[in-house]
């Protein structure tokens, strides 16, 4: 995870910084890296964080979803973590510059604690002027020439 180039979105389920009290975990944060920075695990990524929000995503009986949108240097991250199929704002940052030639990936790390992280669907779509509703995303079915989906387990 260190020294990556591009956007990192982190779902941090455990506070490593002992004196932190202003955040409730699990916590979603975002960082942009040009390859010269490292994510600071001991400080839960605070030195390089663009923004973040609390997201209770562990031990639920329904799926949780994130949408990451980058349009005209504007980064928006929304989530559905309540099982209601409704998007809630998490992060919104204007003026973000990302490199061209993206690679997408998912990863997890547990540190001293054990846990399971699963990405069951990863989808990309052409940017449009409006967000798709969550039910539209889930019902899209077969990918077309403007989108691609990959099942992961």
TAKANOR-V905105 format. One line per field, one symbol per residue. phi: phi as a letter, one per 40 degrees, with the letter a starting at -180 (. if undefined). psi: psi as a letter, one per 30 degrees, with the letter a starting at -180 (. if undefined). burial: 1 if it has 9 or more other ideal C-beta (glycine too) atoms within 8 Angstrom, else 0. Layout:
phi->???
psi->???
burial->???
This chain:
phi->.cgcbhbbbbbccaccccccbcbbbcbbbbabbbgbbbccccbfgdcbcciaacacbcfbbacbbbbbbbbfgbcbbbabbbgbfbcbcbbabcgcbbccgcbbabaaabgcccabbbbcabbbbccbcbcccdcccccdgccbcbaabbcba
psi->fkglkbkkkkjjfkkejegkffkkllkklkkkkgfflkkjefghgefgkelllkjjgkhlglllkkkkkjkhgjkkklljgfgfhkkkkekjjlgkjkllhlkkllllkfbflllkkkjfkjkklkklflkkleeeefgebkkafflkkkkk.
burial->000001111111001110000010111111111000101100111001111111101001000111111100011111111010001101111001010000000000000000000000011000000000010010010000001010010
